[in-house]
Amino acid sequence: MLPAEIEKPLSLIELQCEAVAAAVATGELLMLENASNALQQAALDFSGLMDRLGGAQQAGPELRARLKKLAVQLNIQRENLIRRSVVVERALHAMVPATRKSTYAAPAGRAGGYKAFSA
């Protein structure tokens, strides 16, 4: 079992990671923003704590295993966000075709760009 000074902030990070996962799954933008900000703050606080305690190397295998599990979960959430981004972008292109990049060059105008001038 980890010391309480490590267990509590680590559990908070795990809880915030679950909140981010739930927000990504539901697609609620405000909930995702709040959960992401809370996760970031919890991670920063934990990082500062670990620096004060001498780093994760001295904490033992249980802490390293939980941190590795968190890293895997965060990577999964990153990939889920990328997938959601692609879905949103495709929906945007379907609804507003002008948001797509054109494959062809812009038309040159009448007769290939030749302009007649009057005398």
N, C-alpha and C positions, 0 to 999 in steps of 0.2 A: 504494500500500500504506500502511496506517495504521501509525503508530508502535507498537512493542510494548506500551508502557504503556497504549494504548487498545485495541489488537487483542485482547489476552488477556482483559480483563474483558468486552469486547463479545462475544467468542466464547463466554464462559461464559454470558452472558445468552441468546444464541441456543440454546445447548445446553439450558439450563434451560427455555426456551420449548418446545423439542421434547419434553422430559420431561413437561411439563404436558399437551401435546397427546396424548401416548401414554397418560397417566393418565386423561384425559377419555375417550379412545376405549375403554379397557378397563373403566372404571368402578370401578377400585380406589381406594377412598376414602383409605386410608393413603398410597398412592403419590401420589395427587393432593395431599393435604395437604403431604407432604414436598416434592414438586416445586414447589408453589406457594410454600411458605416459602423454598425455596432461590432461586427466581426473584425473589421480593421482595427478599431480601438482596442478590443479585447486582445488581439494579437500583438499590438504595440505594447500594451501594458504587460503582457506575459513575457515579451522579449526583454523589456526593461528589468523585470523581476529575475529572469534567467541570467542576465548580465551581472546583476548584483550578487547572485548566488554562485557565480563562477561557471555558468554555462551548462548545457545539457549533458556534456561528457561525464560530469560528476553525479548525475541524477540516477543513472542505472538503466537497465534494460526495459523496465516497465514504461518509463517516460519516453524512451526512444521509440518503443513500439506504438504508443499512443500518438506521438508526433508523426510517425510514419503513416499511420492510419488517417490522421487529419490531412496530411499532404496528399494522399490518394483521393480523399473526399473532395478537397479543394480543386484538384485537377479534374475530377468528374464534373464539378459545378462549372468550371471554366469551359469544358467541352459542351455542356448543356447550354450555356449562355451563347456560345458560338452557333450551335444548332438553332436556337431560338432567333438569333439575329438573322440567320439565313431565311428562316420562315417569314419573319417580318418583312425583310427586304423583298422577297418574292411576292408577298401580298401587296406591298406598296407598288411594285411594278405592274401587277395585275390591275390595281385600281387606278393608278396614274401612270399610263404608259410613257409619258414624257420624262419620267425619272430614269428610264433606261438609256444607256449610252448607245449612240447610233453606231451601226456597223459600217455604214457607208459615209463618204464625205458629203458635206452639205451641197445641195445643188448649186451649180455655177450660175444659173440664171438662163435667160433666153439665148439660144444658139451657142451654148457652151461658153458663155461669158463675153461674147463679142457684143460691143455696144456700138450701134450706129450713131454717128453724130450728124447734126444738121448743119448745113452751110449757111 
